[in-house]
Amino acid sequence: MRSGRRAAALLAMLAMLVAGCVRGGGEAVTPGHPPGSTQGHAQGPDPALVQIAAGTLRGAVVSDHRLFAGIPYAAAPVGAMRFAPPAPTPGWPGERDATRPGPRCIQDPDSDPERGANSAEDCLSLNVWTPPVSEEKRPVMVWIHGGAFAGGSGDIYDAGRLAARGGLVVVTVNYRLGTLGFLAHPALGAGGDVGNYGLADQQAALRWVRDNIADFGGDPEKVTVAGESAGGMSVCDHLVSPGSAGLFRAAILMSAPCQAQADLAAATPRSLDYAAAAGCPDPATAGTCLRALPVDALRKPVWYFHIGSDELTGPVTGSALIPQPPLAAFGTDRAERVPVLIGTTRDEFTLFVALRYLRHGQRYMTGDYPRLLADTFGADAAAVGAHYPIDRYGGVAQAYSAAVTDGAFACVSDRIAGELSRTGPVYAYEFNDRSAPAPEVMRTLPFPVGASHSLELRYLFDVGGAPPLNPAQQQLSDQMIDYWSAFVRSGDPAVDGQPDWPEFDSSGTPTRMSLQADGSRVDNGYAHVHQCPFWAGLREK
């Protein structure tokens, strides 16, 4: 389906990955079943038709799965609803066409390959992939897409194989991005109830799933929230947000740098500056002014955080929706006590180094290394440079990639796994297929990409944009789908006939599954390979 569009969208997603209605703790009710209900509406004999409280949907049916696309889960966040929590969606008469995805949310224009096409403010929709109709209630995975909170969409992720092979109902979600999703201007709310509109959208989608998924054959008592990169960071936020409590029973965090979020004190001045530059400089009238601007004036994101030379917008901590940063909450055992599957790719940051090489002509000469380290690690630059010397890694690009991979991704994931394992079962992994297919443009580089950020996604979803998997990689893809599906089904990635995946035990020798095309295996050398004792020492200085 739409392979050319998916390939282009994947490149945009690669360029932006770093890589949620709730107000004051209240809950907006979306049309559907009463909260907590597990009963669905009576369904007719046509598998392409599903009746929910809001109306009838006509989806697409193929031999091994069904797709219902472009389903609104909240009202259009336009006009007075711009920069407001999501409101209940109105119903519709007759049948609604659910064979095509809805518009993408407004994207970062600097990284959008479609140059704003197929995007709109009225974008709060989701897609539901299901196995063929049966009497069995299926476990549910709600997938939150990545894209630096500035790009991407739920329809990039074709979840047909997860539905068919894994037996899951998979929900992929659009949520407000960039400025429209995360501007934290004080004129837009009171008492820290600003920003985080995109995260509130995700929470509204989770409530929609709770209230409606039984109509699609899903089990609302078996919902796992999952995401990669910015999507994984969102999952970290849901683990600690009061408004997300009780909406899922397990969580999957993939390549999630959950430390890379700004607090309200840092986001407020940037939001004030953004509003002023957009033509709304008076804080007293900025709320009305911002809601009246044409949407084109708000396409460029407000940026809050840097990882290396790449920027992030996104959820704001110390706010009404996220009172405490996720890592601080994890460290004091104040997160949802649910099973967690968490991991990274072996070479996370090579993607970003590659994109700067390809898009901006950055050639990573020896003389650039001190500046790159200083821009990224500040006062710790000299120590990082000594620990990651160029000659050990074969070049500046490789040394810099290794340092940021370890410091911003791998060892953060290791820390999160250790802290969450004190209060619930944690299963950790590393995707380590260093020959994973990459888009053609990334195969022209003078340094290897390896198992970079996002390349594991096509082992779970059909995202296009790269050569097909070879037989060994297809076997790994099948294995990963089986592991992920088992975790969604039971909170434990145990699969008959596959290597046993032990729990992560921070009190002993932490182990994780190394996912490899030549045979996945349990590995206990992750912290050593990624220099995590060094990074822990820097953090404790």
C-alpha positions as MATLAB code, in Angstrom:
seq = 'MRSGRRAAALLAMLAMLVAGCVRGGGEAVTPGHPPGSTQGHAQGPDPALVQIAAGTLRGAVVSDHRLFAGIPYAAAPVGAMRFAPPAPTPGWPGERDATRPGPRCIQDPDSDPERGANSAEDCLSLNVWTPPVSEEKRPVMVWIHGGAFAGGSGDIYDAGRLAARGGLVVVTVNYRLGTLGFLAHPALGAGGDVGNYGLADQQAALRWVRDNIADFGGDPEKVTVAGESAGGMSVCDHLVSPGSAGLFRAAILMSAPCQAQADLAAATPRSLDYAAAAGCPDPATAGTCLRALPVDALRKPVWYFHIGSDELTGPVTGSALIPQPPLAAFGTDRAERVPVLIGTTRDEFTLFVALRYLRHGQRYMTGDYPRLLADTFGADAAAVGAHYPIDRYGGVAQAYSAAVTDGAFACVSDRIAGELSRTGPVYAYEFNDRSAPAPEVMRTLPFPVGASHSLELRYLFDVGGAPPLNPAQQQLSDQMIDYWSAFVRSGDPAVDGQPDWPEFDSSGTPTRMSLQADGSRVDNGYAHVHQCPFWAGLREK';
ca = [
       0.000    0.000    0.000;
       1.373    3.408   -1.049;
       4.976    2.088   -1.190;
       6.351    5.245   -2.825;
       4.818    7.450   -0.163;
       6.064    5.166    2.608;
       9.606    5.285    1.215;
       9.598    9.081    1.133;
       8.013    9.282    4.552;
      10.595    6.897    5.957;
      13.408    9.163    4.821;
      11.710   12.073    6.558;
      11.233    9.981    9.662;
      14.918    9.024    9.560;
      15.831   12.682    9.313;
      13.863   13.701   12.384;
      13.884   10.759   14.776;
      16.036   11.321   17.800;
      16.016   10.794   18.270;
      -1.312   12.266   23.819;
      -8.401   15.240   26.888;
      -6.742   16.073   30.136;
      -6.710   19.351   32.023;
      -5.815   19.564   35.677;
      -6.139   15.792   36.090;
      -9.637   15.653   34.571;
     -10.680   13.209   31.886;
     -12.474   13.947   28.669;
     -14.850   11.199   27.580;
     -14.814   10.102   23.984;
     -17.812    8.409   22.412;
     -17.749    4.667   23.042;
     -18.454    2.291   25.862;
     -18.519    3.386   29.484;
     -14.996    3.699   30.956;
     -13.621    0.279   31.793;
     -16.241   -1.558   29.725;
     -15.054   -4.712   27.979;
     -18.235   -5.239   25.966;
     -18.434   -4.393   22.277;
     -21.377   -3.565   20.054;
     -23.004   -6.456   18.232;
     -21.277   -6.828   14.866;
     -22.812   -8.045   11.623;
     -21.589  -10.759    9.252;
     -19.605   -8.421    6.954;
     -15.979   -8.331    8.246;
     -15.408   -4.984    6.501;
     -18.031   -3.287    8.698;
     -17.505   -2.366   12.345;
     -20.087   -0.581   14.490;
     -18.784    1.693   17.240;
     -20.684    4.240   19.305;
     -19.774    7.106   16.964;
     -21.027    5.304   13.856;
     -20.345    2.576   11.316;
     -16.924    2.095    9.709;
     -16.182    0.345    6.428;
     -12.591   -0.875    6.290;
     -10.428   -2.999    4.014;
     -10.230   -6.802    4.265;
      -7.490   -9.004    2.855;
      -6.821  -12.683    3.400;
      -4.909  -12.447    6.664;
      -5.908   -9.128    8.281;
      -8.284   -6.156    8.297;
      -7.498   -2.419    8.311;
      -9.752    0.401    9.521;
      -7.970    3.668    8.792;
      -8.477    7.357    9.429;
     -10.811    6.895   12.417;
     -11.275   10.170   14.346;
     -10.656    9.743   18.062;
     -11.061   13.423   18.990;
     -12.592   16.552   17.529;
     -10.641   18.746   15.142;
      -8.232   20.875   17.248;
      -8.868   24.039   15.246;
     -10.090   27.551   15.976;
     -10.746   27.922   19.693;
      -9.572   24.297   20.160;
      -6.060   25.050   18.903;
      -3.666   24.705   21.873;
      -6.439   23.053   23.921;
      -6.935   19.527   25.220;
      -8.604   17.167   22.764;
     -12.406   17.165   22.865;
     -14.821   14.303   22.111;
     -15.312   13.574   18.450;
     -18.817   13.947   16.998;
     -20.443   10.904   15.489;
     -21.434   10.473   11.842;
     -24.490    9.137    9.993;
     -24.326    6.122    7.713;
     -21.080    4.358    6.837;
     -17.747    6.147    7.131;
     -15.035    5.171    4.668;
     -12.182    3.735    6.728;
     -10.020    2.428    3.898;
      -7.625    5.397    3.767;
      -5.602    7.113    6.500;
      -6.468   10.591    7.655;
      -4.262   13.640    7.105;
      -0.886   13.801    8.759;
      -0.544   16.364   11.502;
       1.263   19.590   10.595;
       4.945   18.730   10.013;
       8.319   20.436   10.290;
       8.644   22.023    6.824;
      12.415   21.608    6.786;
      12.148   17.813    6.892;
       8.794   17.071    5.269;
       9.269   15.298    1.900;
       5.647   15.992    0.983;
       6.054   19.734    1.567;
       2.893   19.977    3.621;
       0.741   17.806    1.344;
      -1.605   15.347    3.059;
      -1.316   17.334    6.291;
      -3.834   19.390    8.259;
      -4.667   20.638   11.734;
      -7.686   18.304   11.662;
      -5.493   15.235   12.042;
      -6.483   13.413   15.240;
      -7.175   10.002   13.774;
      -5.931    6.471   14.237;
      -5.668    3.244   12.266;
      -6.688   -0.203   13.541;
      -5.126   -3.382   12.159;
      -6.793   -6.656   13.195;
      -6.445  -10.373   12.508;
      -9.351  -12.007   10.679;
     -12.623  -12.027   12.606;
     -12.836  -14.664   15.337;
     -14.447  -15.182   18.726;
     -11.101  -14.666   20.449;
     -10.434  -11.348   22.158;
      -7.034  -10.219   20.889;
      -4.332   -8.386   22.831;
      -3.780   -4.791   21.700;
      -0.643   -2.801   20.919;
      -1.017    0.987   20.635;
       1.887    2.295   18.556;
       3.143    5.891   18.978;
       5.269    7.010   16.062;
       8.620    8.765   16.279;
       9.877   11.804   14.419;
      11.417   14.165   17.004;
       7.837   15.224   17.934;
       7.995   17.282   14.745;
       7.166   14.811   11.959;
       5.910   11.371   11.093;
       2.454    9.790   11.139;
       0.738    6.583   12.144;
       0.126    5.408    8.571;
       3.843    4.978    7.868;
       3.670    1.777    9.905;
       1.949   -1.046    8.027;
       1.155   -3.466   10.873;
      -0.334   -6.213    8.719;
       2.260   -8.815    9.741;
       1.896   -8.025   13.446;
      -1.834   -8.595   13.060;
      -1.570  -11.701   10.874;
       1.450  -13.478   12.351;
       1.327  -12.027   15.851;
      -2.422  -12.227   16.328;
      -2.507   -8.665   17.660;
      -4.850   -5.747   17.202;
      -2.492   -2.854   16.427;
      -3.515    0.796   16.701;
      -1.290    3.472   15.128;
      -1.967    7.045   16.203;
      -1.591   10.566   14.809;
      -1.007   13.267   17.427;
      -0.277   16.991   17.245;
       3.361   17.773   16.502;
       5.785   20.661   16.729;
       4.434   24.019   17.833;
       0.782   22.961   17.609;
       1.524   19.999   19.853;
       3.927   21.393   22.406;
       4.100   25.223   22.603;
       4.311   26.019   26.324;
       3.261   29.673   26.289;
       1.782   30.812   29.648;
      -1.095   32.552   27.836;
      -2.365   29.148   26.718;
      -3.121   27.822   30.196;
      -2.674   28.307   33.916;
      -0.806   26.525   36.678;
       1.596   24.712   34.358;
      -1.257   23.330   32.242;
       0.401   24.357   28.974;
       2.217   22.508   26.217;
       1.861   18.741   25.969;
      -1.191   18.917   23.696;
       0.329   16.118   21.620;
       0.764   13.953   24.696;
      -2.830   14.705   25.735;
      -3.857   13.536   22.247;
      -2.108   10.235   22.881;
      -3.983    9.867   26.177;
      -7.270   10.556   24.377;
      -6.363    7.836   21.866;
      -5.650    5.405   24.720;
      -9.060    6.195   26.215;
     -10.645    5.654   22.784;
      -8.961    2.243   22.674;
     -10.251    1.410   26.145;
     -13.803    2.346   25.152;
     -13.954    1.054   21.549;
     -11.390   -1.630   20.803;
     -13.698   -4.500   21.779;
     -15.721   -3.682   18.642;
     -12.662   -4.643   16.572;
     -12.071   -7.899   18.448;
      -9.504   -6.395   20.810;
      -9.290   -6.943   24.541;
      -9.346   -3.589   26.385;
      -7.912   -5.337   29.443;
      -4.755   -6.272   27.505;
      -3.408   -3.008   26.080;
       0.320   -2.380   25.644;
       1.549    1.121   24.820;
       4.605    1.083   22.558;
       6.778    3.474   20.609;
      10.193    4.149   19.118;
      12.401    7.244   19.469;
      10.042   10.161   20.191;
       7.324    7.517   20.470;
       9.397    5.695   23.085;
       9.965    8.963   24.930;
       6.177    9.381   24.939;
       5.869    5.954   26.546;
       8.261    7.104   29.292;
       5.941   10.053   29.884;
       2.876    7.800   30.038;
       4.611    5.700   32.677;
       4.720    8.744   34.976;
       1.768   10.923   33.872;
      -1.229   10.784   36.236;
      -3.562   11.106   33.237;
      -2.243    7.876   31.733;
      -2.706    5.699   34.817;
      -4.770    2.599   34.174;
      -4.856    2.988   30.378;
      -2.355    0.199   29.644;
      -1.008   -2.891   31.337;
       2.465   -3.118   29.706;
       4.918   -0.829   27.895;
       7.501   -1.107   25.097;
      10.281    1.511   24.857;
      12.420    1.347   21.720;
      15.437    3.642   21.251;
      13.983    6.157   23.692;
      16.309    8.926   24.997;
      13.904    9.735   27.818;
      16.291   12.234   29.415;
      16.014   14.538   26.403;
      13.072   16.630   27.541;
      12.893   20.244   28.641;
      11.204   21.390   31.829;
       8.663   24.190   31.994;
      11.254   26.716   33.142;
      13.305   26.132   29.990;
      10.371   25.773   27.596;
       8.574   28.966   28.673;
      11.106   31.549   27.402;
      11.547   29.667   24.136;
       7.760   29.646   23.710;
       7.554   33.367   24.457;
      10.274   34.058   21.897;
       8.545   31.849   19.328;
       5.214   33.648   19.802;
       6.869   37.041   19.485;
       8.612   36.019   16.251;
       5.275   34.721   14.908;
       3.675   38.130   15.511;
       2.184   37.632   18.982;
       4.615   39.463   21.308;
       2.169   40.623   24.013;
       1.761   37.880   26.662;
      -1.600   39.338   27.651;
      -3.127   38.752   24.210;
      -0.875   36.007   22.875;
      -3.407   33.221   23.400;
      -6.023   34.855   21.183;
      -3.357   35.953   18.714;
      -1.788   32.492   18.360;
      -5.158   30.834   17.813;
      -5.999   33.344   15.078;
      -2.789   32.916   13.068;
      -2.901   31.032    9.771;
      -1.502   27.558   10.259;
       1.390   28.242    7.901;
       2.760   30.674   10.488;
       3.061   27.784   12.967;
       4.532   25.034   10.819;
       8.088   25.550   12.030;
       8.535   23.765   15.368;
       9.499   25.345   18.645;
      12.760   23.638   19.676;
      13.523   22.772   23.299;
      16.374   20.269   23.480;
      19.506   19.107   21.657;
      20.969   15.654   21.198;
      24.272   16.157   19.485;
      23.576   18.684   16.748;
      19.964   17.534   16.339;
      16.981   19.316   17.861;
      13.848   18.132   19.629;
      10.594   19.699   20.588;
       8.199   17.598   22.650;
       6.539   17.083   26.002;
       7.444   19.482   28.809;
       8.119   18.204   32.311;
       7.377   20.007   35.566;
       3.942   20.626   34.082;
       0.395   19.609   34.961;
       0.528   16.616   32.635;
       4.073   15.469   33.521;
       4.788   16.716   37.055;
       8.199   15.019   37.262;
      10.786   14.108   34.609;
      10.565   10.403   33.777;
      14.109    9.525   34.833;
      13.656   11.281   38.172;
      10.391    9.398   38.717;
      11.981    6.085   37.744;
      14.808    6.718   40.205;
      12.348    7.079   43.073;
      10.095    4.177   41.984;
       7.225    6.474   40.984;
       6.238    4.927   37.686;
       3.402    2.643   36.642;
       4.291   -0.849   37.831;
       3.805   -2.746   34.602;
       5.950   -5.164   32.589;
       8.381   -3.308   30.334;
      10.247   -4.339   27.194;
      13.087   -1.909   26.480;
      16.037   -1.696   24.136;
      18.208    0.123   21.645;
      20.039   -0.504   18.387;
      23.756   -1.217   18.395;
      24.726    1.920   16.443;
      21.975    4.442   17.242;
      23.646    7.732   16.352;
      25.190    6.751   13.026;
      21.861    7.728   11.454;
      22.188   11.348   12.541;
      25.843   11.596   11.594;
      24.955   10.154    8.195;
      22.132   12.621    7.655;
      24.323   15.604    8.459;
      26.879   14.273    6.005;
      24.269   13.806    3.289;
      22.065   16.848    3.858;
      24.500   19.470    5.091;
      27.807   18.361    3.619;
      29.425   17.879    7.025;
      32.574   15.868    6.364;
      33.732   15.172    9.945;
      37.389   16.107    9.648;
      39.825   15.479   12.498;
      39.820   19.147   13.444;
      36.040   19.066   13.888;
      36.108   16.542   16.730;
      36.808   18.889   19.677;
      34.048   21.263   18.544;
      31.536   18.459   18.053;
      32.282   17.113   21.517;
      32.105   20.570   23.107;
      28.766   21.324   21.418;
      27.380   17.987   22.590;
      28.985   17.329   25.974;
      29.995   20.781   27.208;
      32.436   20.678   30.109;
      32.787   16.897   29.741;
      34.070   17.151   26.165;
      37.735   16.517   26.998;
      36.935   13.454   29.091;
      34.694   12.069   26.356;
      37.350   12.714   23.718;
      39.959   10.872   25.754;
      37.598    7.938   26.263;
      36.549    7.827   22.579;
      39.771    8.533   20.652;
      39.475    8.833   16.877;
      42.083    6.192   16.116;
      40.228    3.536   18.111;
      37.073    3.955   16.006;
      38.573    4.576   12.584;
      37.471    8.160   12.058;
      35.710   11.175   13.508;
      32.253   10.117   12.292;
      32.583    6.706   13.915;
      34.062    8.002   17.180;
      31.439   10.723   17.539;
      28.648    8.270   16.680;
      29.888    5.812   19.292;
      30.087    8.478   22.002;
      26.550    9.797   21.457;
      25.142    6.291   20.947;
      26.531    5.282   24.322;
      25.919    8.489   26.275;
      22.480    9.470   24.957;
      20.877    6.133   24.112;
      22.479    2.884   25.257;
      23.444    3.787   28.807;
      20.231    5.758   29.355;
      18.319    2.623   28.355;
      20.490    0.530   30.663;
      19.802    2.926   33.540;
      16.040    2.903   32.904;
      15.990   -0.889   32.728;
      17.790   -1.121   36.054;
      15.499    1.339   37.803;
      12.235   -0.068   36.458;
      13.329   -3.633   37.249;
      13.083   -2.793   40.967;
       9.285   -2.576   40.722;
       8.276   -4.904   37.895;
       9.502   -7.312   35.239;
      11.778   -5.772   32.608;
      12.995   -7.470   29.451;
      15.891   -5.715   27.704;
      17.260   -6.133   24.191;
      19.735   -4.768   21.685;
      19.013   -4.907   17.955;
      22.394   -5.952   16.600;
      21.980   -6.710   12.895;
      24.775   -4.463   11.657;
      23.941   -5.407    8.069;
      20.315   -4.271    8.375;
      19.029   -2.917    5.050;
      19.125    0.875    4.852;
      17.740    3.294    2.242;
      19.949    3.576   -0.837;
      21.123    7.087    0.040;
      22.596    5.787    3.288;
      24.609    3.132    1.481;
      26.810    5.720   -0.262;
      28.625    6.891    2.873;
      32.370    6.598    3.545;
      31.644    5.061    6.959;
      29.382    2.167    7.979;
      25.848    2.817    9.222;
      25.516   -0.525   11.006;
      22.455   -1.153   13.170;
      21.444    2.490   13.260;
      18.492    4.263   14.845;
      15.179    3.169   13.254;
      16.503    0.341   11.074;
      14.897   -2.272   13.333;
      11.420   -0.889   12.542;
      11.124   -2.707    9.237;
      11.625   -6.009   11.062;
       8.279   -5.353   12.815;
       6.414   -3.187   10.284;
       6.343   -2.775    6.524;
       7.814    0.714    6.200;
       9.434    0.355    2.773;
      12.316    2.494    1.548;
      15.095   -0.115    1.644;
      16.092   -3.401   -0.028;
      14.243   -6.515    1.081;
      15.417   -8.556    4.021;
      17.566  -11.562    3.159;
      16.432  -14.992    4.396;
      18.350  -14.765    7.685;
      17.005  -11.266    8.328;
      13.478  -12.423    7.491;
      13.907  -15.142   10.089;
      14.987  -12.485   12.606;
      11.954  -10.399   11.636;
       9.662  -13.373   12.288;
      11.390  -13.952   15.619;
      11.014  -10.316   16.663;
       7.324  -10.282   15.743;
       6.877  -13.445   17.803;
       8.741  -11.976   20.802;
       6.910   -8.631   20.675;
       3.535  -10.352   20.229;
       4.179  -12.711   23.148;
       5.028   -9.722   25.336;
       1.842   -7.886   24.315;
      -0.144  -11.066   24.943;
       1.239  -11.920   28.390;
       3.814   -9.350   29.580;
       6.578  -11.915   28.963;
       8.382  -12.399   25.607;
       8.448  -16.199   25.970;
       8.149  -18.033   22.641;
       8.235  -21.802   22.217;
      11.203  -22.895   20.156;
      13.060  -19.579   20.508;
      15.919  -18.682   22.869;
      14.671  -18.012   26.381;
      14.618  -14.282   27.203;
      15.394  -13.772   30.906;
      14.287  -10.822   32.977;
      16.712   -7.963   33.435;
      18.188   -8.258   36.935;
      20.049   -5.150   38.072;
      21.017   -6.801   41.362;
      22.959   -9.557   39.597;
      24.479   -9.654   36.128;
      22.103   -7.700   33.879;
      21.303   -9.680   30.759;
      19.546   -8.728   27.575;
      18.602  -10.387   24.313;
      20.962   -9.586   21.458;
      18.803   -9.726   18.322;
      20.979  -10.900   15.447;
      20.350  -12.346   12.004;
      22.936  -15.084   12.583;
      21.171  -16.200   15.765;
      19.751  -14.192   18.655;
      21.295  -14.893   22.033;
      21.381  -13.702   25.620;
      24.236  -11.275   26.243;
      25.568   -9.733   29.448;
      28.266   -7.507   27.922;
      26.080   -4.556   26.890;
      27.156   -2.188   29.675;
      30.819   -2.917   28.986;
      30.545   -2.525   25.210;
      28.751    0.802   25.587;
      31.064    2.140   28.330;
      28.212    2.640   30.806;
      30.436    2.854   33.929;
      32.196    5.819   32.292;
      28.897    7.593   31.623;
      27.628    6.861   35.128;
      30.783    8.469   36.491;
      30.217   11.625   34.435;
      26.618   11.814   35.635;
      27.676   11.562   39.268;
      30.394   14.233   39.051;
];
